[in-house]
Amino acid sequence: MKKYVRPLWEFKITRKIRNLIVFKDNFRRWPLERNYLASDLFIWRTDNGLSTVFKSNNILFDYYSVDSYLKIVFYNKNGKYIRELDVDFVEGLGEILIHKELLGCEDYGTFCVFNMPSGELKQEVKIINRCYVGYGRGKCLSMMHGNLVAVMVNPKVPGERVVKNIKSAVFSRKTEKKYSIQSPFYSGFTHSLLFSNPSDIAILVNVNGISYQIESRGCNIVTPKFEGDCGKVEIVSDFFYPRPLVITENEKFVDCYHA
Amino acid sequence: MNFFFHTYTKNYSSRLAIPKFRNDSRKATSMTLFSARIVKERWAVEEEVCEGNDNWWIVDANENNKDDIYFIATLAQARLIKEKNTLIYLNSFTNTSPSFRANLQIRTCSGAFSSYQAEYPFRMFNKIGSVYSDCGMLTDGNAEKVGCFVRNISSNPILSDHKFYLYSNAHRALLSSFELKTNSTNFIDLTPWKSELKSSFIFVEGMLGGPMYVCEYADGNLSFEHTHPPQDCIRGSNRKELVKKLKDRFYEKIRTSLVGI
């Protein structure tokens, strides 16, 4: 039955009707698009001696046999555009080290990554880049994978016009979401929660009773307060997916993961 | 329903912190933590006695329990696994969005640590497939040691063997192969090939399980994370077909190498 219904679901008129009807709990805009290159809104850090690395496989080539490169767009923590970079794949791996010299600052912000076709793309594609980001000092980087389908661009947009055509892959509707982090926060370590905001409007996150605003395409780093060992963190937000990255460190070691 | 597991070797200790609450704060009031292991081709299920507090069950791995799996259930539900001698869907407590996860942390004796939020969903237990993973994403030629955990959980209490292949795209050659077991946490030391991993991939025939890569650096720092399954990179009605083509293409490289040996 599904194989007969699905083509109808993809008709232009059906798509328009679907876009008009926004189901109450559906915040994901990207499934309604026919053709997209999507990305997480990753977080970069060059503050406090940290560097950030990003690695991606050549998704367009692996699945569609289309040569491609990575278009990386950087924003500051307030969501303002900083710069963009094109990175080629070498033996199937696209990699960039993000350090203070690259961005001209010791700070933090966000970035998104699109697998751009090198030539003409003759087919519709639906690519999601939630590849791998790592944080650390020197050459020792703790890696983690991407989290959310956050922003997207039409694959037909030429590379030089990508920045102006990036749109949020999630609907910018406010809600009330409570999220308890399922990881114990042991005492004796510094824990940082990193939130990014891919929507088109500012969002609020409340972490254990303290509220923070995050601008569109921006991010914030929160150091939660809790008592005792194995502390618990509870988040309340008007964004539907307030799941942060966690960086836990002591004077010698750095660890990162999704909360 | 999600299950949980350890990643333990003689060099990496493993600590599981399983929350007694969902990420929407609802608590597991009438349920507790159980472990299951295979003993003479039968599932042996026990209530897990472990450290913890009001919010967490904390289970440290050792040589004895390193292949155990853990789940949250009532006593009556847990008994069903023993009676039927197969892992079955017991309750929906861990069915949440975002996913219900435990913190899986590895540590070294120098005090280094790395973790990720881990779970093994029930829907994977009876699926037959193969594993493909690009080694270049989560390995580093600058690390002192590099390894890969592959954990499998299957419904029936069987330990069967499956081949793990390491293939270099740059050299167009099979680098090595190993035997993995179902219902086990397998660890492959990839250190001898760490400088090749940037352009290599792993392939496991006939068994599912997410590869988890660990890198240990000279200063002790660790990296520990799993790769996305191939189907997570694309969407669309032809996704299954594209993933199958991808896996077939990579398996053909391995098969060609094996024939040439």
Interface residues (C-beta under 8 A of the other chain):
Chain A: R6 P7 E10 P31 K55 S56 N57 I59 D62 Y63 Y64 E91 G92 L93 E124 V125 K126 I127 I128 N129 R130 C131 Y132 G134 G136 G138 K139 C140 L141 S142 M143 M144 H145 K178 Y179 S180 I181 Q182 S183 P184 C230 K232 E234 Y241 R243 T248 K252 F253 V254 D255 Y257 H258 A259
Chain B: A17 P19 F21 R22 N23 D24 S25 N53 N55 W56 I58 P98 F100 R101 A102 N103 G111 A112 F113 S114 S115 Y116 Q117 D134 G136 M137 L138 D140 N142 N169 A170 K198 S199 Y213 C215 Y217 D219 G220 N221 L222 S223 F224 E225 H226 T227 H228 D232 C233 I234 R235 G236 S237 R239 L242 V243 L246
